[in-house]
Amino acid sequence: MHELDQVLVDDVHEIELAIRSVTTAGRPALREGLTRMAEGHERRGWYVALFGEDGESIWFSPDAPARAPTLPLERNQSPISFDGFRVVRQPLSPPVDGVGMIQVGATLEHIRADMARIDQWVLLAAGAVLLTAPLCGYWLASRAARTIGDIITTAATLRPIRLGEHLAIRGSGDELDMLALTINGLLDRIAVYVDSKRDFLANAAHELRTPLAAIRSSVEVALNGERSPEEYEDLMVDVIEECGALEALVNQLLLLAETEADLPTARMEPVDLSVLASKSVDMFTGVADARGIELITGRLEPAIILGNAAHLRQVLNNLIDNAVKYTHQGGRVTTDVTVDAAQQQVELRVNDTGQGLTPTEQQH
């Protein structure tokens, strides 16, 4: 409609210029030209009409509407619509040879036809959307449901011993992929947690088993032969000390199990490492005798270090226990504590005549 209005306004100006530029003798030629213009725009129903100063019609081009609109004679170029036509009127001031107003119009049929075609296409498009939308929605819903079903199936088969399994990632980058990635991350964290618990239980069992085995072996050896009261007293002191260490270890394990926290920070204090080494050797002497292994102390130089006595005792017990465990009958295990005053270093060494480690094992 806007484009049609622009054309009509331009035509009015062009006709006005033509009327003002011709003389009275050239008026018939002007009207012939306007008739040719009307015939050339017949498809659009274009026409032109000239009115006098009093509003009476002077001349109409062919195919003009039988009834022209009755409008006030004022300077108003705003296009209007009437009886299926779009019309622009232009008053002439001053009038030229009795012509007081020019009227140019065109039918609205072609615009209505275009609008009707647009309506048809819109209806067809809307029908296509209404037809395909449920199908596409069903396809998308089934796809999402299938993916969610896979997630549910995989999650239902997960077990603590099979946490290495992960949900499939489709690579679409949508919310379902983000959900699968989130669940996979959760599974990885759970797997790390479960592995840490397994390691914790294994380490706890090892820490408990070593001193218990030493206590039992020492008591069994002491009961198998006659001992002096002093020897029994020394044995009971060693057993009490090991029981105290076991009690502290059990308390730490209970605290860790209840709070899910890391092990408490060890309290550091001056400790004589040679005294701890001597006590550990005494504790495992019965185990070594039962296996036919000579367990002796070498150089035990006084070595005051800063450390935690309970933890160091566990280290010594583990070293001596492993040495005795992997030494054949008739072998020897020696424990030394030496001090290098110049370097301000203390060296703890547990030597055995056991099978040792293969080169492959030494790499680890």
QUIGI-V5980 format. One record per pair of residues at least 24 apart in sequence whose ideal C-beta (glycine too) atoms are under 6 Angstrom apart, sorted by the first residue. I is the first residue (numbers start at 0). GAP is how many residues later the second one is. D is the distance in whole Angstrom. If there is no record, write none. Layout:
BEGIN
i=I gap=GAP d=D
i=I gap=GAP d=D
END
This chain:
BEGIN
i=3 gap=82 d=6
i=4 gap=74 d=4
i=7 gap=80 d=4
i=7 gap=96 d=5
i=8 gap=79 d=6
i=10 gap=93 d=5
i=11 gap=76 d=5
i=11 gap=78 d=4
i=11 gap=90 d=6
i=11 gap=92 d=5
i=14 gap=87 d=5
i=15 gap=74 d=6
i=15 gap=86 d=6
i=18 gap=77 d=5
i=18 gap=80 d=6
i=19 gap=76 d=6
i=23 gap=73 d=6
i=33 gap=27 d=6
i=34 gap=26 d=6
i=37 gap=24 d=6
i=43 gap=62 d=5
i=44 gap=61 d=5
i=44 gap=62 d=3
i=45 gap=60 d=5
i=46 gap=58 d=6
i=47 gap=56 d=5
i=48 gap=54 d=4
i=49 gap=49 d=5
i=50 gap=49 d=6
i=50 gap=50 d=4
i=51 gap=46 d=6
i=51 gap=48 d=5
i=52 gap=42 d=5
i=52 gap=47 d=4
i=83 gap=24 d=5
i=146 gap=29 d=5
i=159 gap=34 d=6
i=162 gap=24 d=6
i=162 gap=27 d=6
i=162 gap=28 d=4
i=203 gap=49 d=5
i=206 gap=42 d=6
i=209 gap=107 d=5
i=209 gap=111 d=5
i=210 gap=31 d=5
i=210 gap=35 d=6
i=210 gap=106 d=6
i=213 gap=69 d=5
i=213 gap=70 d=5
i=213 gap=73 d=6
i=214 gap=24 d=5
i=214 gap=27 d=5
i=216 gap=69 d=4
i=216 gap=70 d=4
i=216 gap=73 d=6
i=217 gap=68 d=4
i=220 gap=65 d=4
i=220 gap=68 d=6
i=237 gap=44 d=6
i=237 gap=45 d=5
i=244 gap=65 d=6
i=244 gap=68 d=6
i=247 gap=62 d=5
i=265 gap=42 d=4
i=265 gap=45 d=6
i=267 gap=38 d=5
i=269 gap=34 d=5
i=270 gap=34 d=6
i=270 gap=36 d=5
i=270 gap=38 d=5
i=271 gap=32 d=6
i=272 gap=30 d=4
i=272 gap=32 d=5
i=272 gap=64 d=5
i=273 gap=26 d=4
i=273 gap=28 d=6
i=273 gap=29 d=5
i=273 gap=63 d=4
i=275 gap=36 d=6
i=275 gap=37 d=6
i=275 gap=40 d=6
i=276 gap=39 d=6
i=276 gap=58 d=5
i=276 gap=60 d=5
i=279 gap=36 d=4
i=279 gap=37 d=6
i=279 gap=40 d=6
i=280 gap=54 d=5
i=283 gap=36 d=5
i=283 gap=40 d=6
i=286 gap=37 d=6
i=287 gap=36 d=5
i=291 gap=37 d=4
i=291 gap=38 d=6
i=292 gap=31 d=6
i=292 gap=34 d=5
i=292 gap=38 d=5
i=293 gap=38 d=4
i=294 gap=38 d=5
i=295 gap=38 d=6
i=296 gap=38 d=5
i=297 gap=36 d=5
i=297 gap=38 d=4
i=298 gap=37 d=5
i=298 gap=39 d=6
i=299 gap=37 d=5
i=300 gap=36 d=6
i=300 gap=37 d=6
i=300 gap=38 d=5
i=302 gap=34 d=5
i=302 gap=36 d=5
i=302 gap=43 d=4
i=304 gap=41 d=6
i=318 gap=31 d=4
i=322 gap=27 d=5
i=322 gap=29 d=4
i=325 gap=28 d=4
i=325 gap=29 d=6
i=326 gap=25 d=5
i=326 gap=26 d=6
i=326 gap=27 d=4
END
